[in-house]
Amino acid sequence: MSQSETQDEVANAVSPASSSGDIEQVVAFRLGESRFCLPIQVVQEIQQVVEFSQSETQQGLAVGMMNLRGTVIPVFYLREFLGLPPRPYDIDTPMIICKVLGGFVSMIVDEVDDVVVLPEGSLSPVPALHPLADVMLGICRLGEELVVLLDVQGLFLVGADRNREGG
């Protein structure tokens, strides 16, 4: 299967709720000083880090696997996924469990802020030259702050492409 066929297949798996025009609420979180958000439609739950199997030999960007009520799901350290410097995490560190590509993933973040209702007109299109453009749905204006609205489907498409290319 070619890369474009894979991307078409994944694009067909994306729910209509993931288009930026349908987003009214987001889950805001932090990685260091940077604030990001995800559409609430893709967030299954938020919990503190639970025990997960870490593997030194884990292939790709997953840092391990966890059991979520009988379903084994991959755990990703979002800092590493986005190319940010690592930071220690512990039992008080939050994980955001998201629905993606017909399954679930867990993403370790530094801090979860809140669920935010987007004010009308606060969502701007993806700036084409932004370094994260291929994993963004847009930029949210929340007060005086500009916040990156991440595309969870895009994150894992790009991550899968990086894995195939060897880094």
HUZIJO-V565757 format. One line per field, one symbol per residue. ss: DSSP state (H for helix, E for strand, L for the rest). psi: psi as a letter, one per 30 degrees, with the letter a starting at -180 (. if undefined). burial: I if it has 9 or more other ideal C-beta (glycine too) atoms within 8 Angstrom, else O. A space follows every 10 residues. Layout:
ss=???
psi=???
burial=???
//
This chain:
ss=LLHHHHHHHH HHHLLHHHLH HHLLEEEEEE ELLEEEEEEH HHEEEEEELL LLEELLLLLL LEEEEEEELL EEEEEEEHHH HLLLLLLLLL LLLEEEEEEE LLEEEEEELL EEEEEEELLL LLEELLLLLL LLHHHEEEEE EELLEEEEEE LHHHHHHHHH HHHHHLL
psi=kleeeeeeee effklffgkf fgjfkljklk jbfkkllkkf ffjelkllkl kljkkfgkka fkfalljjhf kklkkkjeee egglklkkla ffklkjkkkk hgallkkkle kkdlkkkkkk gfkllkkegk fgefgkfakk jjbfkkkkjk jeeeefeeee eeeefh.
burial=OOOOOIIOII OOOOOOIIOI OIIOIIIIII IOOOIIIIII IIIOOIOOIO OIOOOOOIOO IIIIIIOIOO OOIOIIIIII IIOIOOOOOO OOIIIIIIOI OOOIIIIIII OIOOOIOIOO OIIOOIOOOO OIIOIIIIII IIOOOOIIII IIIIIIIIII IIIOOOO
//
